[in-house]
Amino acid sequence: MDAAPPALLPVVAFAGAWAAVNLAFALARRARPAAAGAAAETPDAETQGAELVSPLHLRISTGACGDAIAAAAQCRLARAGPCARAVDAFYGLGVYASAGSMAVCVGVLAVAAAQIAAALGGCVAQLFATQPPADVLRPMADAHSAQLTRRLLGGGGRQQVLRPIIPGVTLPMSHVWYYLLSLALCAVVHELGHAVAAARAGIGIRRVGVFIMGIYPGAFVELARAQLESAPVAAQLRVACAGIWHNAVAALAAWALLRSGAVGWAMRSTAWAATDGVAVVDIARTSPLHGRVPLLSTVYRIDDVALQAANQTAWANATDGFGATPIERWTSALTATRANRDTVRAGYCATAAENADDGLCCEMAPRFPLGESPDPDIFCFERFAGPAGGAPMCFDLRATVERTGAARCLADADCARHGAGPGQLCVVPSSPFPDGRVLRLHYCAPGTSHREMLVYAGSPAALWLEVQVSSLAPRWAWVPSRLPLWAETLLRYVLSFSLALCLLNATPAWHLDGDLILRHLIFAFEQQRRRGAEAAAADAGARSQKGELGGAPDARPPAALGSTLA
């Protein structure tokens, strides 16, 4: 019997895991029917344990964690004067941060709605156009990696404010574990905020837990409803805003760690060392670099973009816009550029006699970004300098790019000065499509100082997806080489998802924190307005009884508008 195709393995694993979970719960219910019936009659029977809410919804909860959170929030140190004031001020600040997040979220939704409406209008216009664009019939499989990476990193073109995250479509399958783990961490931090704020307000915590729905993880906290509803409005508002505030603080902490380089410093202080570029820690089997570039090789240059600040030359300097760190420069060179001229600062010398144009090598289309020539060794070139729109030429790609070495050119005359002979032309690879790029990868094999160069033709975004790199290399063979990459990537996802949950939960929509926050704010405003009206009426009545109606105004200040939010 043939094995399942690799593309179906995740689906088979998903279906098998949930089938096993459902079977286990079915057998458990059949084995203990009496115990299940007795538990159903107990009010607190569901305060802990595992529960299969639906065939694809597993929930695990406990009351012990809630007790521990309440004990920590009400301990002697937390109830001390300075500490208690600091904690209360912290969660009070979260109210204003959540209100600001709600305003930002409404603005983001408005912009996203306008973009979607404009995109739909463009699609309708294309349907009625006499001649549709040339790329309307472009297959989905063409340049999928490039499109995916541009969506992820925001490179090139007009970007949508809101983009769905779909594994394998807008999220690389290799990043699914980062996605799930960071989402679970952000959900736990969010619910921990509700729990701690409730415990500080003396509201009971019935249970806390985690769940998984399909493949998406999450967390929840269940508070004592009666105590929550009888608490002051300010306390209810702090509890509702605490989750959003915790996500905002987590995003700030992740950003600080990434920006300060604290993770890299901790790694360099232990078992890893900085490289003179980026270290290759993994190469996908589908990549043309697999088996050709050894793992832990150091890539120190892509075309004329040096990856290490210490290696900047006349062709690439620290202010070229590619970033400050090797990882940033690697990512920018492969994902934020669209043409060969974006990463080269000079051309290559070739003679007109070497032109091997077969009439097909420069015939490029979205399906054939590298040309349609049956000879894979030749590639389309254009003049590096001179009048635009000149006739393209075809040269042997590897021979033209590799033989020049340090002899580069800015014009045809430079080739003669380099001793390349008469009739030389200064050319550069040409392709109108981002997936038809030519890149020179300069690297050193591990354990050697010998520098080598590899010519890559294809999609730079696919190269970024298939080759995993790190700015650190292990000092010893037994040290995991991917750990720095895992830590930094996870922090970036935590930053992204913390901000996303902060804005998402601030949305004033049903079943989200924004709905409760908006209700509490409206109630507090109405309560304050009612109190102000009652105070004004009582004051007017008192003055009327004394015969002072219409006399000098009362010198007392009106009630503070924010008194109910103190």
C-alpha positions in Angstrom: 0.0 0.0 0.0 1.4 3.4 -1.0 2.1 5.9 1.7 0.1 9.2 1.8 1.6 12.1 -0.2 3.6 14.5 1.9 1.1 17.3 1.3 -1.6 15.1 2.9 0.4 14.1 6.0 -0.7 17.1 8.1 -4.4 16.5 7.2 -4.0 12.8 8.1 -2.3 13.7 11.4 -5.0 16.2 12.2 -7.8 13.8 11.5 -6.1 11.0 13.3 -5.4 13.0 16.5 -9.0 14.3 16.8 -10.4 10.8 16.1 -8.2 9.4 18.9 -9.4 12.2 21.3 -13.1 11.6 20.5 -12.6 7.8 20.9 -10.9 8.2 24.2 -13.7 10.4 25.6 -16.4 8.0 24.2 -14.7 5.1 25.9 -14.4 7.0 29.2 -18.0 8.0 29.2 -19.1 4.4 28.5 -16.8 3.0 31.3 -18.0 5.5 34.0 -21.6 6.3 33.3 -22.6 6.4 37.0 -19.7 8.8 37.9 -20.6 11.1 35.0 -24.3 11.2 36.2 -23.2 12.1 39.7 -20.9 14.7 38.5 -23.6 16.3 36.4 -25.7 16.9 39.6 -22.9 18.7 41.3 -22.8 22.5 40.7 -19.0 22.7 40.6 -18.5 19.5 38.7 -16.9 21.3 35.7 -14.5 23.4 37.7 -11.6 21.2 36.6 -10.6 18.4 34.3 -10.8 17.7 30.6 -14.0 18.3 28.6 -14.8 17.6 25.0 -17.1 20.5 24.2 -17.5 19.5 20.5 -15.8 17.0 18.2 -13.1 19.6 17.5 -13.1 21.5 20.8 -11.1 20.2 23.7 -11.0 22.2 27.0 -8.9 21.5 30.1 -9.6 23.6 33.2 -8.8 23.7 36.9 -9.8 25.7 39.9 -6.4 25.3 41.6 -4.7 27.8 39.3 -7.4 30.4 40.1 -6.8 29.9 43.8 -3.1 30.4 43.3 -3.6 33.6 41.3 -6.0 34.9 43.9 -3.5 34.1 46.7 -0.7 35.8 44.8 -2.8 38.9 44.1 -3.9 39.2 47.7 -0.6 38.4 49.4 1.0 40.6 52.0 3.4 42.2 49.6 0.7 43.0 47.0 -1.4 44.5 49.8 1.4 46.7 51.1 0.9 50.5 50.6 3.4 51.4 47.8 3.1 48.1 46.0 -0.7 48.1 46.1 -0.8 51.7 44.8 1.6 50.7 42.0 -0.5 47.7 40.9 -3.7 49.7 41.0 -2.1 52.5 39.0 -0.8 49.9 36.5 -4.3 48.5 35.9 -5.8 52.0 35.9 -3.4 52.9 33.1 -4.7 49.9 31.2 -8.2 51.5 31.1 -6.8 54.5 29.1 -4.7 52.2 26.9 -7.7 50.0 26.1 -9.8 53.0 25.2 -7.0 54.2 22.9 -6.8 50.7 21.4 -10.5 50.8 20.7 -10.2 54.1 18.8 -7.2 52.8 16.8 -9.1 49.6 16.0 -12.1 51.5 14.7 -9.8 53.5 12.5 -8.1 50.4 11.2 -11.4 48.7 10.4 -12.5 51.8 8.5 -9.3 51.9 6.4 -9.6 48.1 5.8 -13.2 48.5 4.7 -12.2 51.2 2.3 -9.4 49.1 0.8 -11.7 46.1 0.4 -14.3 48.2 -1.3 -11.7 49.6 -3.6 -10.4 46.1 -4.4 -13.9 44.9 -5.2 -14.5 47.9 -7.4 -11.3 47.1 -9.3 -12.3 43.5 -9.7 -15.7 44.6 -11.1 -14.0 47.0 -13.5 -11.7 44.2 -14.7 -14.7 42.0 -15.4 -16.1 44.6 -17.7 -12.8 45.6 -19.3 -12.4 44.9 -23.0 -8.9 43.5 -22.5 -8.1 42.0 -19.1 -4.6 42.4 -17.8 -2.0 39.9 -18.9 -1.6 38.3 -15.5 -5.4 37.6 -15.0 -4.8 34.0 -16.2 -1.7 33.6 -14.1 -1.9 30.2 -12.2 -1.9 30.3 -8.4 1.2 28.1 -8.3 3.4 30.6 -10.1 5.7 32.6 -7.8 3.6 31.4 -4.8 6.5 31.9 -2.4 7.2 35.4 -3.6 3.6 36.4 -3.2 3.5 34.8 0.2 6.6 36.5 1.5 5.6 39.9 0.2 2.3 39.6 2.1 4.1 38.5 5.2 6.8 41.2 5.2 4.9 44.0 3.5 7.3 44.3 0.6 6.3 45.9 -2.7 3.0 47.2 -3.9 0.0 48.5 -2.0 -0.5 46.6 1.2 -3.8 45.7 2.8 -4.2 46.9 6.4 -5.8 43.5 7.4 -4.6 40.3 5.9 -5.9 36.8 7.0 -3.4 34.3 8.3 -4.0 31.0 6.6 -1.3 28.3 7.0 0.2 27.4 3.6 -1.4 30.5 1.9 -0.4 33.6 3.8 1.7 31.8 6.4 4.6 29.4 5.5 4.0 25.9 6.7 7.4 25.9 8.3 6.2 28.7 10.6 3.0 27.0 11.8 4.6 25.9 15.1 5.8 29.5 15.8 2.2 30.6 15.0 0.5 28.2 17.3 2.9 28.5 20.2 3.0 32.3 20.1 -0.8 32.4 19.8 -1.1 30.2 22.9 1.3 32.3 24.9 -0.5 35.6 24.0 -3.8 34.1 24.9 -2.5 33.0 28.3 -1.1 36.4 29.0 -4.4 38.0 28.0 -6.5 35.8 30.3 -4.0 36.2 33.1 -4.7 39.9 33.0 -8.4 39.4 33.6 -7.7 36.9 36.4 -5.2 39.1 38.3 -7.4 42.3 37.9 -10.4 40.3 39.2 -8.4 38.9 42.2 -7.2 42.4 43.0 -10.9 43.6 43.1 -11.9 40.7 45.4 -13.8 38.9 42.6 -13.7 35.1 42.8 -12.1 33.0 40.1 -14.1 29.8 39.5 -11.7 28.2 37.1 -9.0 28.9 34.5 -7.9 26.7 31.6 -6.7 26.2 28.1 -8.5 24.9 25.0 -7.8 23.8 21.5 -10.3 24.3 18.7 -9.3 22.6 15.6 -5.6 23.5 15.4 -6.0 26.9 17.2 -5.0 27.1 20.9 -6.4 29.5 23.4 -7.1 30.1 27.1 -10.0 31.3 29.2 -10.9 32.4 32.8 -14.3 32.1 34.4 -15.1 34.6 37.2 -17.8 34.5 39.8 -20.6 36.2 38.0 -22.5 37.5 41.0 -19.4 39.1 42.5 -18.4 40.6 39.2 -21.8 42.2 38.6 -22.0 43.6 42.2 -18.5 45.1 41.9 -18.1 48.9 41.4 -18.1 50.1 37.8 -14.4 51.1 38.0 -13.4 47.6 39.1 -15.4 46.0 36.3 -13.8 48.3 33.9 -10.3 47.4 35.1 -11.1 43.7 34.8 -12.4 44.1 31.3 -9.4 46.2 30.1 -6.7 44.1 31.9 -6.5 41.5 29.1 -5.9 44.1 26.4 -3.4 45.9 28.6 -1.4 42.7 29.3 -1.1 42.1 25.5 0.1 45.7 25.0 2.7 45.3 27.7 3.8 41.9 26.3 4.2 43.5 22.8 6.3 46.3 24.3 8.5 43.8 26.1 9.0 41.7 23.0 9.9 44.8 21.0 12.4 45.9 23.6 14.1 42.5 23.6 14.3 42.4 19.9 15.4 46.0 19.5 18.0 45.9 22.3 19.6 42.7 21.1 19.3 41.2 24.6 18.6 37.8 23.1 21.6 37.8 21.0 23.8 39.1 23.9 22.6 36.2 26.1 23.3 33.7 23.3 26.8 35.1 22.6 27.6 35.0 26.3 27.0 31.2 26.4 27.4 28.7 23.6 27.1 30.7 20.4 29.4 33.1 18.6 28.6 35.9 16.1 29.4 35.2 12.5 30.8 37.5 9.8 27.4 37.4 8.1 24.6 34.9 8.5 25.0 31.2 9.3 22.9 28.7 7.3 21.2 26.4 9.8 18.7 24.6 7.6 18.0 24.2 3.8 14.8 22.7 2.5 15.2 19.6 0.4 13.3 21.3 -2.4 15.8 24.1 -2.6 18.5 24.1 -5.4 21.0 25.0 -2.6 20.3 21.7 -0.8 23.5 19.5 -1.0 25.5 22.4 -2.6 25.9 24.7 0.3 27.0 23.0 3.6 25.1 23.7 6.7 26.6 26.3 9.0 28.2 28.0 6.1 28.5 31.7 6.5 26.9 33.8 3.8 28.6 37.2 3.9 27.3 38.9 0.8 24.3 38.8 -1.6 25.3 40.3 -4.9 26.8 43.7 -3.8 24.9 43.8 -0.4 27.3 43.0 2.4 25.5 41.3 5.3 27.9 42.4 8.0 28.6 46.1 8.8 32.3 45.4 9.1 32.4 44.3 5.5 30.8 47.4 3.9 32.6 48.4 0.7 32.0 51.0 -2.0 29.3 48.7 -3.5 27.3 48.5 -0.2 27.4 50.8 2.7 25.7 51.1 6.1 23.2 53.7 4.8 21.9 51.7 1.8 18.5 51.0 3.4 18.9 47.3 3.7 19.0 47.3 7.5 21.6 47.4 10.3 21.9 43.7 11.3 22.9 40.7 9.2 19.4 39.2 9.5 17.7 42.4 8.5 20.0 42.8 5.5 19.5 39.2 4.4 15.7 39.6 4.7 15.6 42.9 2.9 17.9 41.8 0.0 15.6 38.7 -0.7 12.1 40.1 0.0 12.1 43.9 -0.3 13.7 44.1 -3.8 12.1 43.5 -7.1 14.7 43.8 -9.8 18.3 42.8 -10.3 19.5 46.4 -10.2 18.2 46.6 -6.6 21.1 44.5 -5.3 23.9 45.2 -7.7 26.0 48.4 -7.9 27.9 47.6 -11.1 27.5 45.5 -14.3 29.4 42.6 -15.9 31.6 42.7 -19.0 30.7 40.7 -22.1 31.4 40.9 -25.8 28.8 41.4 -28.5 30.3 38.3 -30.2 29.2 36.1 -27.3 25.6 37.0 -27.8 23.8 33.7 -28.0 20.3 35.0 -28.6 18.1 32.1 -29.7 15.0 34.2 -29.9 13.5 32.6 -26.7 15.8 33.5 -23.8 14.4 37.0 -23.5 10.8 35.9 -24.1 9.6 36.1 -20.6 6.1 35.8 -19.1 4.7 35.3 -15.6 4.8 31.5 -16.1 8.4 31.7 -17.5 10.2 34.5 -15.5 13.6 33.0 -16.5 12.8 33.0 -20.2 11.6 30.2 -22.6 15.0 29.1 -24.0 15.6 25.4 -23.9 19.2 26.1 -23.0 19.3 26.6 -19.2 22.8 28.1 -19.4 22.0 31.3 -21.2 20.1 34.2 -19.7 18.7 37.6 -20.9 20.9 40.6 -20.3 20.5 44.4 -20.8 22.9 47.2 -20.9 23.8 48.5 -17.4 24.1 52.1 -18.6 23.0 53.9 -21.7 19.6 54.5 -23.4 16.7 52.6 -22.0 14.8 50.2 -24.1 17.9 48.8 -26.0 17.8 45.4 -27.6 18.3 42.7 -25.0 21.1 40.1 -25.5 21.7 36.6 -24.3 24.9 35.4 -22.6 26.1 32.4 -20.8 25.0 33.3 -17.3 27.6 31.6 -15.2 30.5 32.5 -17.4 29.5 36.1 -17.6 28.8 36.5 -13.9 31.7 34.5 -12.5 34.6 35.3 -14.8 34.7 39.0 -14.1 35.6 38.6 -10.5 36.6 42.0 -9.2 36.5 43.6 -12.7 33.1 45.3 -12.6 31.8 48.1 -14.8 29.6 51.1 -14.7 29.8 51.7 -18.5 31.2 50.0 -21.6 34.5 52.0 -21.3 35.2 50.4 -17.9 35.6 47.0 -19.5 38.4 48.2 -21.7 40.2 49.7 -18.8 40.0 46.3 -17.0 41.7 44.7 -20.0 38.7 42.7 -21.1 39.5 43.4 -24.7 37.7 45.4 -27.5 34.0 45.4 -28.2 33.1 44.9 -24.6 29.6 45.7 -23.2 28.6 46.4 -19.6 25.5 44.4 -19.0 23.3 43.1 -16.2 20.8 40.3 -16.0 17.3 41.4 -17.0 13.9 40.1 -16.1 10.7 42.1 -15.7 9.4 39.7 -13.1 10.6 39.5 -9.4 10.7 35.7 -9.7 13.3 35.8 -12.5 16.1 37.2 -10.4 19.8 36.3 -10.6 21.7 36.5 -7.3 25.3 35.8 -6.4 25.7 34.2 -3.0 29.2 34.6 -1.4 29.8 32.2 1.4 32.5 30.4 3.4 32.2 26.7 4.2 32.2 25.9 8.0 35.7 25.7 9.5 37.4 27.3 6.5 38.2 30.8 5.4 38.0 29.9 1.7 35.4 32.1 0.0 33.1 30.7 -2.7 30.4 32.0 -4.9 27.2 30.4 -6.1 24.9 31.8 -8.8 21.2 31.5 -8.1 18.5 32.1 -10.7 14.9 32.1 -9.5 12.7 33.6 -6.8 14.5 35.4 -4.0 11.5 35.0 -1.8 11.5 31.3 -2.3 15.2 31.3 -1.3 14.3 33.2 1.9 11.6 30.6 2.7 13.8 27.5 1.9 17.0 28.6 3.6 17.0 29.3 7.3 19.8 31.5 8.6 20.9 32.9 12.0 23.3 35.6 12.9 24.9 33.2 15.5 26.8 29.9 15.1 27.3 27.3 17.8 30.7 27.1 19.4 30.6 23.4 19.8 29.0 20.6 17.6 26.6 19.4 20.3 25.0 22.9 20.6 21.7 23.2 18.7 22.4 25.6 15.8 18.7 26.6 15.3 18.0 27.8 18.8 18.9 31.5 18.3 16.7 31.5 15.1 13.8 29.8 17.0 14.0 32.3 19.9 14.1 35.4 17.6 11.4 34.2 15.3 9.1 33.3 18.3 9.7 36.8 19.8 8.7 38.4 16.5 5.5 36.3 16.4 4.7 37.2 20.0 5.1 40.8 19.1 2.8 40.6 16.1 0.1 38.5 17.8 0.2 40.6 21.0 -0.6 43.7 19.0 -3.2 41.8 16.9 -5.0 40.5 20.0 -4.7 44.0 21.6 -6.6 45.5 18.7 -8.9 42.6 18.0 -10.2 42.4 21.6 -10.7 46.2 21.7 -13.2 45.9 18.9 -16.7 46.9 20.2 -18.3 43.7 19.0 -20.3 41.0 20.6 -18.3 38.5 22.8 -15.1 40.6 22.7 -13.6 42.7 25.5 -14.4 45.9 23.5 -18.1 45.3 23.9 -17.9 45.1 27.7 -15.5 48.1 27.8 -17.8 50.2 25.8 -20.8 49.2 27.9 -18.9 50.1 31.1 -17.8 53.4 29.7 -21.3 54.4 28.6 -22.7 53.3 32.0 -20.0 55.3 33.9 -20.7 58.3 31.7 -24.5 58.0 32.3 -24.0 57.4 36.0 -21.8 60.5 36.2 -24.2 62.6 34.2 -27.1 61.4 36.4 -25.2 62.2 39.6 -24.3 65.7 38.2 -28.0 66.4 37.4 -29.1 65.2 40.8 -26.5 67.3 42.5 -27.5 70.4 40.5 -31.2 69.8 41.2 -30.6 69.4 45.0 -28.4 72.5 45.0 -31.0 74.5 43.1 -33.7 73.4 45.6 -31.6 74.3 48.6 -31.0 77.8 47.2 -34.6 78.2 46.3 -35.6 77.4 49.9 -33.3 80.1 51.2 -34.5 82.6 48.7 -31.2 82.8 46.9 -32.4 81.6 43.5 -30.9 84.0 41.0 -28.3 85.3 43.4 -24.6 84.9 43.3 -23.4 81.6 41.8 -22.2 78.9 44.1 -18.4 78.9 44.4 -18.1 75.1 44.9 -16.7 73.2 41.9 -18.9 70.8 40.0 -18.5 67.0 40.6 -15.4 65.6 38.8 -16.3 63.9 35.6 -13.8 61.1 36.2 -14.8 60.4 39.8 -16.4 57.1 39.0 -13.3 55.9 37.2 -10.9 56.6 40.0 
